Amino acid sequence: MADHAGLQGDIRPHATEDDVREMLQRLYGMTVLSIKKLNAYDDQNFHIKVAADIRNVHIERLNEQGYVFKIMNLDDTKNEKQHLSKFSLCREQAGYDIRIGYLLPVTNIYVDLLHS
């Protein structure tokens, strides 16, 4: 568990549903049709369903079951190797026939984090 003794206040993100809608439109070219906040320990997770007219060249097809949008906590965002390793793990799992949904992180429209 992370040591939070030196932090002032809460490390959890505090995005509203409107914030999530705006981020998904601006960063991922997705228009949110429905959004549901999911339980999380120190991150924020949302199950989202989006309109079919996605404007993101990195998304080849719509996942009709929706997506999980994760906003990491302050500590995790400071450790680039840790969150890039999570992306790599998802990418690796997507190569297997694992029936737990679409595991690849969605690359935003401005930068391809998975291949940089």
C-alpha positions in Angstrom: 0.0 0.0 0.0 1.2 3.5 -0.8 2.6 5.8 1.9 0.3 8.8 2.0 1.9 10.5 5.0 3.4 13.4 3.0 0.3 14.1 0.9 -2.1 16.9 1.8 -5.6 15.5 1.5 -7.2 12.8 -0.6 -5.3 11.1 -3.4 -8.5 9.9 -5.1 -9.7 11.7 -8.3 -13.0 13.6 -8.0 -14.3 13.8 -11.5 -18.1 14.3 -12.0 -20.1 12.5 -14.7 -20.0 15.8 -16.7 -16.2 15.8 -16.4 -16.1 12.3 -17.7 -18.4 13.1 -20.6 -16.2 16.1 -21.6 -12.9 14.1 -21.3 -14.3 11.3 -23.4 -15.5 13.7 -26.1 -12.3 15.8 -26.1 -9.7 13.1 -25.7 -11.2 10.0 -27.2 -13.8 11.3 -29.7 -16.6 9.5 -27.9 -20.1 10.8 -27.2 -21.4 9.2 -24.0 -24.9 7.7 -24.1 -24.9 6.3 -20.6 -22.6 6.4 -17.6 -22.5 4.5 -14.4 -20.0 5.0 -11.6 -18.4 1.8 -10.4 -17.0 0.9 -7.0 -13.3 1.6 -6.7 -10.7 1.8 -3.8 -8.6 4.8 -4.7 -9.3 5.4 -8.4 -12.5 6.3 -10.2 -14.1 3.8 -12.6 -17.1 4.4 -14.8 -19.0 2.0 -17.1 -19.8 3.9 -20.2 -21.7 3.3 -23.4 -21.0 5.5 -26.4 -22.6 6.5 -29.7 -21.5 4.6 -32.8 -20.0 7.7 -34.4 -16.7 7.5 -32.6 -14.1 10.0 -34.0 -10.9 8.2 -33.0 -8.6 6.5 -35.6 -7.3 4.1 -33.0 -10.7 2.5 -32.5 -11.5 0.0 -35.3 -15.0 -1.0 -34.0 -17.5 -0.1 -31.3 -17.7 -2.3 -28.3 -21.5 -2.5 -27.9 -21.2 -3.7 -24.3 -19.5 -0.5 -23.4 -16.1 0.5 -21.9 -14.7 1.0 -18.4 -13.1 4.5 -18.1 -10.6 4.5 -15.3 -9.1 7.6 -13.7 -6.1 6.7 -11.7 -5.3 8.1 -8.3 -2.6 10.7 -7.6 0.0 8.1 -6.5 -0.4 5.8 -9.5 -0.1 8.7 -12.0 3.3 9.5 -10.6 4.7 6.1 -11.4 4.8 6.0 -15.2 6.3 2.5 -15.4 3.5 1.1 -13.2 0.6 2.4 -15.3 2.4 1.6 -18.6 2.9 -1.9 -17.4 -0.9 -2.1 -16.7 -1.5 -1.1 -20.3 0.9 -3.7 -21.6 -0.8 -6.4 -19.5 -4.2 -5.5 -21.0 -2.6 -5.6 -24.5 -1.1 -9.0 -23.8 -4.4 -10.4 -22.5 -6.3 -9.2 -25.5 -4.2 -11.7 -27.6 -5.8 -14.7 -25.8 -9.4 -16.0 -25.9 -10.3 -14.6 -22.5 -14.0 -14.0 -22.2 -14.0 -11.0 -19.9 -14.6 -8.3 -22.4 -12.5 -6.0 -24.4 -9.2 -5.4 -22.5 -7.2 -3.0 -24.7 -6.9 0.5 -23.3 -8.3 3.0 -25.8 -5.7 5.4 -27.1 -6.7 9.0 -27.1 -6.9 10.9 -30.3 -3.8 13.0 -29.6 -1.1 10.4 -28.7 -0.6 6.7 -29.0 0.7 5.8 -25.5 0.9 2.1 -26.3 3.5 2.5 -29.0 5.6 5.3 -27.8 
